[in-house]
Structures are given as C-alpha cells and as structure tokens.
Amino acid sequence: MLKEDLITIAEYLYGDTWQTSYIAYDLEIGTRTVRAWLTGTPIKASIAKDICKLVRKKQKAFRDLEKILKKYE
C-alpha cells in the first residue's frame, strides 16, 4: 500500500484532522509504526489486508448506523 493511499483512507475514516494514534489504535500497533509509514517505510501486504478489514468493519458500522438514522428522516 502506498502512503498516499493510507493517508486517503485515514482521512475518510477519521476526518481531515486524523492523527496516527487513531489508526494505530484500530490496528493495534504502535504510533511509531504509522509515523514510519508516513515517512516512507513500506507498508507490508499483511498490514494492507488489515487496513482493508478495518475499512470493511467501519463500513458495516455505518450501514448499521444508517438503519438507525432512517427512523428520524
């Protein structure tokens, strides 16, 4: 995964003011690792898969939230 893709994903998941601690917490890794990726350390394929799983988990949560919100439209 490219660091640009990681940044885009993080911005969608956590907003424009996201911090490395947010994605580190969700991936159960250290913030130093995330900062290393942002400075050019390659992101391993296994981590990219974990990020994909995280996005899918968040998507499911938003679908569930959408069901709740429809009651108030």
C-alpha positions in Angstrom: 0.0 0.0 0.0 1.2 3.5 -0.8 1.5 6.0 1.9 -0.8 8.3 -0.1 -3.5 5.6 0.0 -3.0 5.2 3.7 -3.5 9.0 4.2 -6.6 9.0 2.0 -8.1 6.0 3.9 -7.3 7.7 7.3 -8.9 10.9 6.2 -12.1 9.1 5.2 -12.2 7.1 8.4 -11.2 9.7 10.9 -11.6 13.1 9.2 -9.1 15.7 7.9 -7.5 16.2 11.3 -6.8 12.5 11.9 -3.8 11.5 14.0 -1.5 8.5 13.7 -2.9 7.3 17.1 -6.3 6.8 15.6 -5.4 4.2 13.0 -2.7 2.7 15.3 -5.3 2.1 17.9 -7.6 0.4 15.5 -4.8 -1.7 14.0 -3.4 -2.5 17.5 0.0 -1.3 16.6 2.3 1.5 17.8 2.1 5.1 16.6 5.8 5.0 15.7 5.0 2.3 13.1 2.3 4.5 11.5 4.7 7.5 11.5 7.3 5.4 9.8 4.9 4.5 7.0 4.2 8.2 6.5 7.9 8.9 6.1 8.4 6.2 3.5 8.8 2.9 5.3 6.9 0.3 3.1 3.6 -0.9 4.3 3.6 -4.7 4.3 0.9 -6.6 2.3 -0.4 -8.2 5.6 -0.9 -4.7 7.1 -2.7 -3.6 3.9 -5.0 -6.5 4.3 -5.6 -5.5 8.0 -6.4 -2.0 6.8 -8.9 -3.4 4.3 -10.5 -5.4 7.1 -10.7 -2.2 9.2 -12.4 -0.3 6.4 -14.9 -3.1 5.9 -15.6 -3.2 9.7 -16.2 0.6 9.7 -18.4 0.3 6.6 -20.6 -2.3 8.4 -20.9 0.0 11.4 -22.0 2.9 9.1 -24.6 0.7 7.5 -25.9 -0.2 10.9 -25.9 3.4 11.9 -27.8 4.3 8.7 -30.6 2.0 9.7 -31.0 3.9 13.0 -30.9 7.3 11.3 -33.6 6.3 8.8 -36.1 6.3 11.7 -35.5 10.1 12.1 -35.9 11.2 8.5 
